[in-house]
Amino acid sequence: MNRFITMDGREIAYELKRKKVKNINLRIRSNCSVYVSANNNIAENVIEEFLKRKTNYIFSTLSKYAEIAKYANIKHSYVTGESFRYLGRDLRMVVIEGKNDVISDGVHLTLSVKEINDTVLKENLIGKWYDEQCRDVFKRIIAEIYPVFQKYGVILPKMTLRDMSSRWGSCQPKKGVITLNKRLIEIPRNAVQYVVMHEFVHFLHHNHSDKFYEMMSALMPDWKARKKLLETVAFHIPK
């Protein structure tokens, strides 16, 4: 059931679910909906006071998700002059008529197509190029980081790629698999390294315990800065 609360002059809708939980739990979904769970013994005024104490967090998170949604609606037309993000840089697209192919010199992304007005063909070619870059770049990063974990008995994991809306990576230690979000190819390389390191550490520490963060700090002392870069840059990348 949806309820409404006014915080700093702004009305916020939230869904309240009564559950057998110890604490008041707050979750903000990527679609900008606010979800609260609490047990039946907690009065609504107590819940509202809790939400008001979380005003800054709620507003900042809603703002971030709204920014993501705004950029997610941008669609490429695959024409000369468009920008495509690659490892934190903007590549300027150049479309020419010729054999179906995509090449980049680090400044331009040249898309050669037999049918220059075939948008579906152009989209497929760019998608294939990005998939190839994901496999190449991510495998090299995994190969760079793996030796640190090999001495702990971690077997070189299999890498899988997925389109994920809310996670940058995940792992299955028992199966020896690391899954990476394809959109990481658009993020600066040092931020991608952070995601890979994060998943590798989970092979040894399955949750975000103190030991997990101790190992992250030992192996990647600047991981917090890389994580911040990831979170900052990601909000400005169109899907």
C-alpha positions in Angstrom: 0.0 0.0 0.0 1.4 3.4 -1.0 1.8 6.2 1.5 3.0 9.7 1.2 5.4 11.7 3.4 6.5 15.4 3.0 10.3 15.9 3.5 11.8 19.3 3.1 8.8 20.5 1.2 8.8 17.6 -1.2 6.2 14.9 -1.2 7.6 11.3 -1.5 5.5 8.2 -2.1 6.6 5.0 -0.4 5.3 1.5 -0.2 5.0 0.0 3.3 5.2 -3.7 3.8 4.5 -5.2 7.2 6.8 -8.2 7.7 8.4 -10.2 10.5 11.6 -8.1 10.6 13.6 -6.7 13.5 14.4 -3.3 12.1 12.9 -0.8 9.8 14.3 -1.5 6.4 14.5 1.0 3.6 15.1 0.2 -0.1 15.1 2.6 -3.1 14.6 0.8 -6.4 16.2 1.7 -9.7 12.7 2.8 -10.9 12.7 5.5 -8.2 10.2 3.8 -6.0 10.7 3.8 -2.3 10.1 0.6 -0.3 9.9 0.2 3.5 9.4 -2.9 5.5 8.7 -3.0 9.2 6.9 -5.3 11.7 3.4 -4.7 12.9 4.5 -3.3 16.3 6.2 -0.2 14.8 3.8 2.7 14.6 3.6 4.7 11.3 4.8 7.9 13.0 8.0 6.1 14.0 8.5 4.9 10.5 8.0 8.5 9.2 10.5 9.8 11.7 12.9 7.2 10.4 12.4 8.3 6.8 12.9 11.9 7.7 16.3 11.1 9.2 17.1 9.5 5.9 16.1 12.5 3.8 19.5 13.3 2.4 20.1 9.6 1.4 16.7 9.3 -0.1 16.9 12.5 -2.2 20.5 11.8 -3.4 19.6 8.2 -4.4 16.4 9.3 -6.2 18.4 11.9 -8.0 21.0 9.4 -9.2 18.4 7.0 -10.4 16.5 9.8 -12.2 19.8 10.7 -13.9 20.2 7.1 -15.1 16.7 7.0 -16.4 17.2 10.2 -18.3 20.3 9.0 -20.1 18.9 5.5 -20.6 16.3 7.0 -23.0 19.0 8.3 -25.4 19.1 6.1 -28.5 22.0 6.1 -31.0 21.3 6.9 -34.7 24.7 5.5 -35.8 25.6 8.5 -37.9 28.8 10.4 -38.4 29.5 12.8 -35.5 27.9 10.7 -32.7 29.9 9.9 -29.6 30.4 6.4 -28.3 32.0 5.8 -24.9 34.9 3.4 -24.7 37.0 2.9 -21.5 36.1 6.4 -20.3 36.8 8.1 -23.5 34.4 9.4 -26.2 35.1 8.0 -29.7 33.7 10.1 -32.5 31.8 7.9 -35.1 32.6 8.1 -38.8 30.3 6.2 -41.1 31.6 5.2 -44.5 30.3 2.9 -47.3 32.2 -0.3 -47.8 32.8 -3.8 -46.4 31.0 -4.4 -43.1 33.6 -3.6 -40.4 34.3 -1.5 -37.3 37.8 -0.1 -36.4 39.0 2.4 -33.9 42.2 4.5 -33.7 41.5 5.6 -30.1 39.9 8.9 -31.3 37.5 7.8 -34.0 35.2 4.8 -34.3 34.9 4.1 -38.0 31.9 2.1 -39.1 32.1 0.7 -42.6 28.8 -0.7 -44.0 27.5 -1.9 -47.3 24.1 -0.3 -46.8 24.8 3.1 -45.2 21.1 3.7 -44.4 20.6 0.3 -42.7 20.3 1.3 -39.0 19.8 -2.3 -37.8 22.9 -3.4 -39.6 24.9 -0.6 -38.1 23.6 -1.3 -34.6 24.5 -5.0 -34.9 28.0 -4.2 -36.1 28.7 -1.8 -33.3 27.2 -4.3 -30.8 29.5 -7.1 -32.1 32.5 -4.7 -31.9 31.7 -3.9 -28.3 31.3 -7.6 -27.4 34.7 -8.3 -28.9 36.2 -5.5 -26.9 34.6 -6.8 -23.7 36.1 -10.2 -24.2 39.5 -8.9 -25.0 39.9 -6.1 -22.4 38.2 -8.0 -19.5 40.2 -11.2 -20.1 43.4 -9.2 -20.0 42.4 -7.5 -16.8 41.5 -10.8 -15.2 44.9 -12.2 -16.3 46.7 -9.3 -14.7 44.9 -9.7 -11.4 44.7 -13.5 -11.2 48.3 -14.2 -10.1 47.7 -12.5 -6.7 44.9 -15.0 -6.0 46.6 -18.1 -7.5 48.8 -18.4 -4.5 45.6 -18.7 -2.4 44.5 -21.7 -4.4 41.9 -19.9 -6.5 41.5 -21.5 -9.9 41.5 -19.2 -12.9 37.8 -18.4 -13.3 35.7 -18.6 -16.4 34.5 -15.2 -17.5 30.9 -14.6 -18.7 29.4 -11.4 -20.0 25.9 -10.2 -19.4 23.7 -7.1 -19.8 22.9 -6.2 -16.2 20.7 -3.3 -15.1 21.8 -3.0 -11.5 25.1 -4.8 -11.0 28.6 -4.4 -12.4 29.7 -7.9 -11.7 29.0 -11.1 -9.8 30.8 -14.3 -9.1 30.2 -18.0 -8.3 33.2 -19.2 -6.4 32.1 -22.8 -6.3 31.6 -22.9 -10.1 34.7 -20.7 -10.7 32.8 -18.1 -12.7 33.1 -14.3 -12.8 30.3 -12.5 -14.6 30.8 -8.9 -15.8 28.4 -6.3 -17.1 29.1 -5.5 -20.7 28.7 -1.8 -20.1 31.9 -1.8 -18.1 33.6 -1.5 -21.5 32.5 2.2 -21.4 34.0 2.8 -17.9 37.6 3.9 -17.3 40.0 0.9 -17.2 41.0 1.5 -13.5 37.4 1.3 -12.5 37.0 -2.0 -14.4 40.0 -3.3 -12.5 38.2 -2.4 -9.2 35.2 -4.5 -10.2 37.3 -7.4 -11.2 39.3 -7.2 -8.0 36.1 -6.9 -6.0 34.8 -10.2 -7.5 38.1 -12.0 -7.0 38.2 -11.1 -3.3 34.7 -12.7 -3.0 36.3 -16.0 -4.0 38.0 -15.9 -0.5 35.5 -13.8 1.5 31.9 -14.4 0.3 30.3 -11.4 2.0 31.3 -7.8 2.7 32.9 -8.6 6.0 35.8 -6.7 7.7 38.2 -9.2 6.2 36.8 -8.6 2.7 37.6 -4.9 3.0 40.9 -5.5 4.6 41.9 -7.6 1.7 40.6 -5.0 -0.8 42.6 -2.3 0.9 45.7 -4.5 1.0 45.6 -5.4 -2.7 44.1 -2.2 -4.1 44.8 0.7 -1.6 42.9 3.2 -3.8 39.8 1.0 -4.3 37.5 3.6 -2.7 38.6 6.2 -5.3 38.1 3.8 -8.1 34.6 2.8 -6.8 33.7 6.5 -6.6 34.9 7.0 -10.2 32.8 4.1 -11.3 29.7 5.4 -9.5 30.2 9.0 -10.8 31.0 8.2 -14.4 28.3 5.5 -14.8 25.4 7.9 -14.3 26.4 9.8 -17.4 26.6 6.9 -19.9 23.6 6.3 -22.1 22.5 2.8 -22.6 
